[in-house]
């Protein structure tokens, strides 16, 4: 297991967009499944989306973000992205990316610092 580095968070107005990045420095991320999670103040951490390794491109989304968020890989950049469109105040949270099992339902990595996303007018 390993820890990934999140970036790209910020303050946006409702309806705006952000693209989060999940990067690894020493490992080839294309060989691992990665999941995005988020945790709002006072709430439990919840899974948002997962993507399998590049040899088996399976993707899952939570219903709360399906149709608005898109998870993808750029293997040349060794990065997994989360494109977030049509953001709503309910999306305000700290967002984390972690290594996942290839079944996409078991977290293998440890939590990092995350990146803060704030959606407010």
N, C-alpha and C positions, 0 to 999 in steps of 0.2 A: 504494500500500500504506500501511497505517497500523497503529498499535499500539493494542491494546485493554487495558482495565483489568479484572483479575480480582479477585473478592472472595468472601467467604463460607466460606473454609476454616476448619478448626479441628480440635479433638481430639474424637473420638467413640468410643464403645465398639462392638465388633462387633455388627452388626444395626441400628445406628443410621442416621440419615439426615442429609444436608446438602444445601443448595441453593446452588450456586455461581452467581455472576452475572458476566456479561461485558458491560461498558458502554462506550459511545462517547459522547464529549462534544459533538463538533462535526459529526459525520457521522450521517446517518440509517442506522442499522445494518440496517434492514429491506431495504435495497437490496443487501446483500452477503451472501455465503455465509460462514459462520463454523464453525470447527472447534475442538473441545476435544481437547487432548493432555495427557499426563501423563508425568512422569519420576520414577522411584523411584531412590534412591541406588544407584549402581553399575550402573544399567541404562540402556538407550537410551530416548530419548523415543518414545512410541508414541501413535498416534491413538486416540481414544476414540469420538468421535461428531462428525458434521458435519450442518449444516442449510443448505439453499440459501436464496436470498433469498425474500422473502415472496410474490413472484409465481409461484414454482415451488417448492412445499414438498416437496422431497425430503430425506429423512433417512436417514442410515446410522449403524450402531452396530458397534463391535467386538464380537466374540463374548464377550469377557471381561466386558462390561458389559450386554449385551443382556438385557432383561427386568428389570434392576435400575435402570438409569439412563434418564432421559428428557430429551431436549433440546427446548427450546421457545423461543418469542419472545414478548415483550411489547412491541409497537411503541410503545405510549403511553409506556412507560418507556425506550424505545430500548435494550433490554437483551435478551441471549440468556441463558437459564438452563440449568443442568444440575442436574436433580434426581437425587440419588444416594440410593437406598434399599438396605437390606440390605447395608450396607457390611461389607467384610471386611478383615483386615489387609493382604492383597495390594493393596488399593486405596490404601494409603499412598503418597503421591507429591506432588510439586508439580504443580499443574494449571494449564494455560495455555489461553487462547483466542486464536485468530488468524484473520485474514481468509483465506478460501480461495477458489479458483476455483469457478465454478459447476458444474464437473464434480466437485467435492468431493474431488479427488485431488492438487491442487497448492496448496502453501502460498504465499500472496502477502504476508502480513503478517510483521512481525518479532516475535521473542519478547520478551515483557515479563517482569516479575518473577514472575508466577504467584502462586498462592495455595496454601499448604500444607494438605494433608489428612492427618491422622494417625488411623488406626484401631487402637486398642489397648485392652485391658482392664486 
